[in-house]
Amino acid sequence: MSTKAKDQEFLEFIVKSLVSFPDDVKVTRNVDEMGVLLTLKVNPADIGQVIGKQGATAKAIRTLVRLIGLKNRARINLKIEAPTREKGTTGTSEDLKI
């Protein structure tokens, strides 16, 4: 049996299908009293493909991940870590107002 949770595998599958550099897709999973937090990191060249126009792709991915959570009776949130303008640092999708 796989050590990854189904929600983490599902997110990786979706994102790897969208991006140009699927080997750079990394998903970490943290569980706490608030639910499950999936953190997504992609190659900086792929961040536009993951977010989409006006955040439409990111919203759709979040909706799909939350549906997986509903099916498994868990609250799942997705944080997309995006590269910022300063070299070597990353921000989150919340910083991008998505």
N, C-alpha and C positions, 0 to 999 in steps of 0.2 A: 504494500500500500504506500502511496506517495506521502511524503511528509508535509507537502503543501496543502493548504486548505482549498476547497473547491472554489471559493470566491477569489482567492489569489490566483489560482490557475486560470480561471475565467477571464480575469482582468488582463493577465499576461497574454492570453490567446487573442483577445480583442485588439490590444495595443500593438502587438507584434504584427498583426495583419494590416495595420494602418501605416506603420513607419518604414523608413528606408533602411534603418539600422536596427533590425530586430534583436541582434545580440547585445545591444546596449540597454535594452529594457530591463529595469530592475524594479521589483515590487516587494516592499517589506510590509509585514502584517503585525500590528500590535493590538492586543485585546486588553481593555480595562473596563471600569464600571460604566463608562459611557457607551461602550459597544466596541466595534471593530474599526480600526483605522488602517486603511491601505494607503501607503505612500508610494507614488509612482515617480520614477526617474527615467528620463529618456535622453538620447543624444541631443545636444543643443540644436542641431540642424532639423530635428524632428518635432520640436515643441509646437510649431505652427500646425502641423498635421494633427497633433493630439488635441489642441485647443479648438481649431477650426474657426470659421468666420463668426465673429461676435460670440465666441465660446460655445457655439452650437454642438460641436463634436464632444467637447468636455461635458456638457450638460447631458448629452445622450449616453455617454459612458457612465456617468454618475447614476443616471436613471436605471440602467441595466444592472449595475452593481447593487443598487438598493433593492431591486427586484429579487436578486439572488438572496439578499439578506432577509427579505420578507418571507421567502420560501423556507429559509432555515431559521426563522424567528430570531434574527439578530439585526441590530442596527449597524449598518456599514456606512462609513464615510470615506471619501476619496480625497487625498491631497496630492496635487500634481506639483512636483518641484521643478521650477523653471529656472533656467540660467538668467542672472541679472546682467546689467550692463557692465558691472565691474568684473574684470577677469578673475575667474577662480571662485566666485561665490554663486550661491543659488538662492532663489527665493521660492515662494509658494504661489499656487494659483490664487490664494487670497490676496497676495500682493498685487496680482494682475487684475483684480476686481472681476473675477469670473464667478 
